[in-house]
Amino acid sequence: MKTRYGGWICALALAGLALTIPRLSADDTKPPADKEEKKESPAPAKAEIGKPAPDFTLKSYDGKEHKLSSLKDKVVVLEWFSKDCPACKKYLPDIKALEKKYREKGVVWFAMDSTNYHTDEENAKAAKKMKIEYPILSDFDGKTGMAYGAKTTPHVFIINKGTLVYAGGLLEPRGKKRAHVELALDEVLAGKKVSVDTTKPFG
């Protein structure tokens, strides 16, 4: 299922406009004394393999706050999730088994909900019904999803002590058994470089 961030991006093509710009004197270029110059905000960090993962502070449906930078000594998995997604439902047993296996090895796992029409109450009910023990974080404005470039649910990102080391699918679709995330986590925990750090997500 494609992630939904709640906004529309429009591209406008303008052609055939001729602008006449008058010559300005040095005094004309100075801003009025009663107005402060507006400084543009720096562009948000974007996720890139081998670079620091974009930081975030998000709350889970129970109101608990989770900040990525407070987990800088941990291995963290971000799994983009939607309670309504057929792929998430289909692979939930695999996801829960992986989360439990690697939780016992110190890995922190978050489900990330960037769906703009969900609520914390709905996710609380879904977590209880689906028996999801790890936190579902509320990214309903989609800012974290856009920073990471999450495209589908599930779309998985692995962060090793603050550095993004894997981005892609949970496993190969259509019945194949190669578990990309499991392979990447095993390599990370063994102190190795992730051999396949990018795969195509599906959902």
N, C-alpha and C positions, 0 to 999 in steps of 0.2 A: 504494500500500500504506500503510495507516495505521501511524504510528510506534508502537512499544511501549516503554514506559518501565520495565516490570518491577514495577509496584505497582498495587494496587486502591484506588480512592477510594470510600468508603462514605458515604452521607448517611443520617443517622438522624433520624426525625421523632418527637418526643416530645410527647405531648399529655395533658391531664387531670391534671397534677401540681400540687398546691398546696404551696408551701413556706412554712413558718413560720420567720421569722428573728427570733431574740431581739435585744433591744436590747443593744448592746455599750457598755461604758464606754471611756474613752480608753485606759486601761491594757490593756484586752482587745485593742485594735486593733494594739498594738505587737508586732512579731515577736520570738520568743525571742532572747535575747542570744547564744545559742550557734549560731544559724542565720542564715546570710546570705540576703538577699533574692535570689531568682532573677530575672535580667533576661532578657526575651525577646530572642532574636536578631532583628535587623532582617530584614524580608521581602526575599527576593532581588529584584534589579532585573528588570523585565519589559521585553521588547522593544516599542518604540513608535516609529513613523515620526517622524523629526525629533528624536529624543532619543538620548542616548548608548547605544550598543549594549551589552547585558550582557557583561561581561568573562568570560573563561574561560581556564583553563589545562588543556589536554588533550594526551595523547600520541597519536602515530600508531602504527600497528602495529609499526613498527621501533624503538619506544621513544623517539623524539625528541619533546621537549616543545615545544608551540606555545602561546604566550600572546597573546591578542588585543591587549592593551594595548601590546605591544611593536611592533605594526603600526599605531600611531596616525597615521602619516603616509602610510599606504597605502590603496588601495581593496581591500576584501576581499570575496570571495564565499563564502557558506556554502551548500552544497548538501546537504540531507538525503538520505541514501543508504542503500540496502540491496542487497547483492549478489544477494538472492533476488527483488527486486521486478521484476515484468514491465515496469513503466513505466520504471524505471531502465535495464533492459537494452535496451528499445526505443529510448530516446532517448540512450543512451550515445554513439553516434557524434556526435550534435549537441552533447552536453555536452563531449566531448573536443575537438571542433573549436573551440567557444567558449573553453574553458580555454586552449588553445594560442594562439588569436588574441589574447586579452587578457593572457596571461602576457607576451607580447612587448611589451605596453604597460605593464607593471609591476603588473598586477593579481594579487593573491594569491588562489588558489582552494583551498578545503578541501571534501572530502566529509566529511559528519558522520554517523556511525553510532550511532544511539540505540537499536539493537535489542538487547534484554537477553540474547538467547541466542547472540549471535555472539562470536567470540574474535579476538584479534589474529592468531593463526596462520591462521584462516580468511580474514581480510581480506587478509593478505599473499599467500595463494594466489590469491585473487580478483583482486587488483590485478595480479599477474603474468599471470594467464590473460586478463583483460579489457584488459590493457595500459593501466592507469590510471597516469599519471605523477605526478599531484598527490597530496598526503597524504590518507589516510583517517583521520580522528580518532576515537578510541574514547570515546564518550559512553555507555557501556553502562549506567550508572545513570540515564541520562535527564535529569540535572539541567539540562544546557545546552539540550536539546531542549524541556524544559518552560519554561525562561526565555524562549526565543524563540517558544514557541507553535507549534512545528513539528507539522504535522498529517499530512503525507503524505510519501512519497518518490517523486519529488523535491519538495522545498519549498525555495525559494531566497530568501536574504536578502543584500542588498548593503549594505555598510558603507563610507561615505566618510569617511576620516580620523576614525574613532571614532563617527560618527553613522549610525544606520540610515536608509537612504534608499529602500529597496525591500524588499517582502516579497510573495511569491506564486509563481505558476507560472513554469516555464521558458519556455513558449510556449503559444499557444492550442492546445487539443487537437483531435482529429478532423480532422487534415490541414490545418488553417489554418496560414498561414506567418508570422504575426506573432510575432516572437521578443521577448517582454517583457524578458527579461534583457539581450539584446543592445541593445535600444533604451535601456534604463536605463543601461547601462554607457557607451554612446556619449555620452549626455547628461552623465553624471558627468564623464567624461574631457574633455568640451568645456567644463566649468565651468558647466553649466546645471543648473537644477532638474529633477528627474525628473518628467516630465509625467504618467506613470501609475505611482504609487508603491505601489499595492496591487492585486493581482489574485488570483483564486481558484486555489489550487494543485490539482493533480490527481495521481492516482497510485494 
